[in-house]
């Protein structure tokens, strides 16, 4: 039997398997190098399922549940057995996978008439049935069907959301997963079998329930659920926006795009109107609170904070206020005082990189009616400098401050709470590929950033993908823990934006070379874009639109 040589990436050890064999035999040998159970692998930076026969030599690494890709694979397997269980117990209802709540996923059961309000006993029964499937350690199987065959299969199963999704997909074949007699379609990979999926929990939440996923520390699974009511409310609001536009999934969006330019223009106008209505509402809420002097805007990378703050300023002016802005960047400490990360590099995203004492002092003086010299940070020299720029404000002039630390109480610790109005802005995508395949909020922001970095920062897609893990680490540390501190949230997602970003992002992503660590992420994003028809009449997008911050030709200056 011909052998395949694989080089284990962590230790550089060479191992050999029979050509056409799977990687199962190596999992036990290399599990000790990982903090959580292995669910899949990469060979030459391409994801391979553990049950896939291997025919080529290369560099091998495994994906455990704690890795980004491994976590998605684990989640996908759980959703498959959850859907199977619900189909058995509640055949008249459909599982609708909605949005993430920390490490959990919010789901609902619906039919054409109503939502099913599950009892605690129902939740217990669902978990019991899922546990039986997991205990039996049944294998997942993968079949490649012609697109017409897959569409006929899902039509017969009543999965019309999947039929509509596949209708516009260019690829002529579809990979369908099977567990027992159940078939389903997922746009990503699957774990090898159900036995590995034992780390989860279910809990009633809002009008549905949450599927709680694990985080491993020292090989121990931690299953914690922290409710995020404000964030969840924004997702549900966006769901209502989609209902207004008669869009339930990507298939419905593609129907509108395919129906002609006029309908696409109407969709753009409606989406922008909903944004403007929300921004106007936030401005009125600020005005109602007569004591507000400081407006703090925070959000993760590529959330559209800058355009939002500019449009909010316009709405505040229309409400009779005269806001001014202060840049948090001008309050950086001198370079040599900047804290460093574990790699010994300057950590400009750390709260300690800001002169909090001077920032609070200047704000308090301004609120007292004093004239204050606002510093200017010189990024070339790494030092603050005096510019002679002075500022004095009246009581009808709230100060707008935009920055990643805006919701961290430590940033404005000396400012009385009644003077603050805190806003969290992010692209909280709610549209799903279908009822069970959702689009992650981070995917929309990453696509935005890839396009913007290429247009305005002279970075190619590979450079952006390389930076993204560190960007995400900074968000997990400095932004997400404080998002529920917001007085109000703004969802910057636009239902039509991925079809617009597609025409820019695809040509950038295909330039990412093969066999690099970023290859699998570029491939995954290209697969997502492949489900969307493009929107090419971008001249119809208003120049005040938030998406213009990323694709260009905005009326605002950045």
Protein Blocks (a to p, Z undefined) as FASTA:
>chain_A
ZZdddddfklopacdddehiafklmmmmmmmmpcbdcfbdceehiacdfklccfbgcddd
dddfkbmklmmmmmmmmmmmmmmmmmmmmmmbccddfbdehjaccdddddfkbccdddfk
lmmmmmmmmmmmmmnopacddddddfklmmmmmmmnopaklmmmmmmpmblbdcdddehj
bccddfbdcdfblklmmgccdddehjbccddddddeehiacddddddfklmmmmmmmmmm
mmmnopabfklmmmmmmnojklmmmmmmmmmmmmmmmmmmmmmmmmmmmmbmbdcdddde
hklmmmmmmmmmmmmmmnopacddddfklmcccfklpccdfkopacfkbmklpcfklmmm
mmmmmmnopacddddddfknopacdehiacdddfklccddddfklmmmklmmmbcfklpc
cdddddddfbdfblmlccdfklmmmmmmmmmmmmmnopafklmmmmmmmmmmmmmmmmmm
mmmmpfbdcdfbdfklmmmmmmmmmmmmmmpcghiaklmmmmmmmmmmmmpccdfklmlp
cfkbmklmmngoiabdZZ
